[in-house]
Amino acid sequence: MDTIKRSQEAEAFLEARQHTAPEVVSACEGWTAHEVTAHLAAAAAEVSRHLEPYLQGEHVPETRSFEEREPPYRALDDSALLTRLEAEEANLRATIATVLAREPAAVIPWTGRQMPVAKFLLHLRNEFAIHRWDFIGDDDTSNQLLAQPELTEHAVGVLGEILLRRGRQHDPLPEEDFHVRLRSAATDLRVVVEAGRAHLQQTEEQAEEPYVELDAAARTLFIWGRRPGQRGRIRSHLAPEALARLQALLSGY
């Protein structure tokens, strides 16, 4: 059976936690570095909880909420939690490898939708990169990890509506159509609201639309509801009202 190596994002997260106190406040509202770590350990365990019965031909359970699955991990001593995260992440990689060796195109139910098993690898890479930034902030490693185009493509392709769901609750003009581009050197992302539906869309087509310029890493942060600490990485070519609406729509999920 092929093995799946630990991702550079997971390695970077674990290394950063070795010199980050658990009580350091993160960019996730109400969470410290400890809670962020618990979130990732619980997420890895929850994916395994779905894949293990799938391998046995048994019923795949419904996905539990953060509130259901995370408290036991938050209650752990921080050292024990870090050990648990490493174990859960390793077990998940092994389980995904087993599923994909048998069925490369396997799909399972996940959070009310169907998720290709192979995409969990990219999803966890995104989570480790984003949540490392949450307690480390802007540094060379964050910029390198968050600029990777495959992470942006995954976020848009799998979470293109979900990343705007919370922001829609704060949309000052929910019934008004909206089209804005998030432009970096490689490709444009479009933030689209049409007919009451909001989503992200990656496009290579050029068009004259209002836009914001960002470097690739800043754009990844922006669509996940974060803002880089270093000023000058986001430049607006929007009217103030449109910029405020864009910021509301991309306020995190």
CORDARA-V232249 format. One record per pair of residues at least 24 apart in sequence whose ideal C-beta (glycine too) atoms are under 8 Angstrom apart, sorted by sequence separation. I is the first residue (numbers start at 1). GAP is how many residues later the second one is. If there is no record, write none. Layout:
# CORDARA-V232249
((I,GAP) (I,GAP))
This chain:
# CORDARA-V232249
((42,24) (45,24) (96,24) (212,24) (213,24) (96,25) (126,25) (212,25) (225,25) (43,26) (125,26) (181,26) (211,26) (212,26) (225,26) (226,26) (13,27) (39,27) (42,27) (164,27) (171,27) (210,27) (211,27) (223,27) (225,27) (42,28) (45,28) (92,28) (122,28) (126,28) (181,28) (183,28) (210,28) (222,28) (224,28) (225,28) (122,29) (125,29) (126,29) (180,29) (181,29) (182,29) (183,29) (184,29) (210,29) (224,29) (42,30) (168,30) (179,30) (180,30) (181,30) (182,30) (183,30) (184,30) (185,30) (186,30) (189,30) (39,31) (42,31) (123,31) (167,31) (179,31) (180,31) (181,31) (183,31) (184,31) (185,31) (212,31) (38,32) (41,32) (92,32) (122,32) (180,32) (182,32) (184,32) (210,32) (156,33) (165,33) (39,34) (164,34) (189,34) (212,34) (35,35) (38,35) (89,35) (119,35) (123,35) (164,35) (184,35) (37,36) (38,36) (122,36) (161,36) (164,36) (149,37) (152,37) (161,37) (163,37) (182,37) (38,38) (149,38) (161,38) (35,39) (119,39) (160,39) (161,39) (34,40) (41,40) (48,40) (55,40) (160,40) (182,40) (37,41) (44,41) (51,41) (159,41) (160,41) (182,41) (38,43) (41,43) (45,43) (48,43) (52,43) (55,43) (115,43) (34,44) (37,44) (41,44) (44,44) (48,44) (51,44) (55,44) (156,44) (37,45) (40,45) (44,45) (47,45) (51,45) (54,45) (155,45) (156,45) (157,45) (63,46) (156,46) (34,47) (41,47) (44,47) (45,47) (48,47) (55,47) (62,47) (63,47) (37,48) (41,48) (44,48) (47,48) (51,48) (60,48) (63,48) (40,49) (47,49) (60,49) (63,49) (153,49) (152,50) (198,51) (54,52) (54,54) (191,55) (22,56) (193,56) (51,57) (50,58) (167,58) (180,58) (191,58) (22,59) (50,59) (166,59) (191,59) (50,60) (163,60) (163,61) (163,62) (180,62) (47,63) (152,64) (178,64) (17,65) (155,65) (51,66) (180,66) (149,67) (152,67) (156,67) (178,67) (14,68) (147,68) (152,68) (155,68) (178,68) (147,69) (151,69) (155,69) (146,70) (147,70) (14,71) (146,71) (152,71) (178,71) (14,72) (143,72) (145,72) (172,72) (173,72) (47,73) (144,73) (147,73) (172,73) (143,74) (146,74) (171,74) (142,75) (146,75) (172,76) (47,77) (171,77) (170,78) (171,78) (10,79) (170,79) (44,80) (43,81) (167,81) (168,81) (170,81) (167,82) (6,83) (167,83) (6,84) (43,84) (167,84) (164,85) (166,85) (167,85) (164,86) (166,86) (167,86) (6,87) (40,87) (163,87) (166,87) (5,88) (40,88) (133,88) (165,88) (4,89) (164,89) (3,90) (4,90) (130,90) (138,90) (163,90) (3,91) (40,91) (129,91) (130,91) (138,91) (162,91) (4,92) (39,92) (134,92) (137,92) (138,92) (4,93) (133,93) (3,94) (130,94) (159,94) (2,95) (36,95) (1,96) (130,96) (1,97) (2,98) (36,98) (2,99) (36,99) (1,100) (33,102) (28,103) (31,103) (32,103) (26,105) (27,106) (28,106) (27,107) (26,108) (27,108) (26,109) (25,110) (27,110) (24,111) (7,114) (10,114) (9,115) (10,115) (13,115) (20,115) (9,116) (12,116) (13,116) (16,116) (20,116) (4,117) (7,117) (9,117) (12,117) (7,118) (10,118) (13,118) (9,119) (13,119) (16,119) (9,120) (12,120) (16,120) (7,121) (9,123) (16,125) (12,129) (12,133) (9,136) (8,137) (27,199))
